Amino acid sequence: MAIPSLPTRDRIVSAASKLFYSEGIRAVSVDAVAEKAGVTKRTLYYHFDSKDDLIAAYLEERDQPNLVLFKRWFSETEGDVADKVRGIFFNLAVAARHPRWKGCGFLRTSAELANMPGHPAMKIGAAHKRRVEDWLSSVFEAAEMRAQARILARQTILLLDGSFAVALLHRDPSYMETAGEAVHTLIRASLRQS
């Protein structure tokens, strides 16, 4: 059911986000998005030139909220930087226990578009992952781990995205907790070397 108080473009993106995340981008037709948004297909195409543009808008809408959520979980977790980064993984494990959890929308979309590296959504997904990595690097730099900041950020991203994939594959969020423990160990070892 459409929420008429939202501007039309926002209604379309909201509908697409719900459908794309729950069913996948290839499984969802433009007709289904238009119906869920409560608009005609013509109106949808007035706001988006193609389904590809709509897919890109879906990921753009996820970018900042995801990063804000990671930052919030980091700041709400007590302890040092190792504890705080582990807290992100533990909060993700809680989220992954929800029955509607379908993994990382950026990774799922990139898997569906793997043969289309130039797709706008692939570029948006890569930019999002880079922003998360850059933020983590700045976190490690602020914790006086300047020499290891970039490599730790990359290792964290690898553990994060790996845990998304394996938790989704096995439907077992404990993989995220295990990855959180691994990143905690990595960061603690780096803290000792600093």
Secondary structure, DSSP 8 states (H G I E B T S, - for coil): ---TTS-HHHHHHHHHHHHHHHH-TTT--HHHHHHHHT--HHHHHHH-SSHHHHHHHHHHHHHHHHHHHHHHHHHHS-SSHHHHHHHHHHHHHHHHTSTT----HHHHHHHHTTT-TT-HHHHHHHHHHHHHHHHHHHHHHHTT-GGGHHHHHHHHHHHHHHHHHHHHHHT-THHHHHHHHHHHHHHHHHHHH-
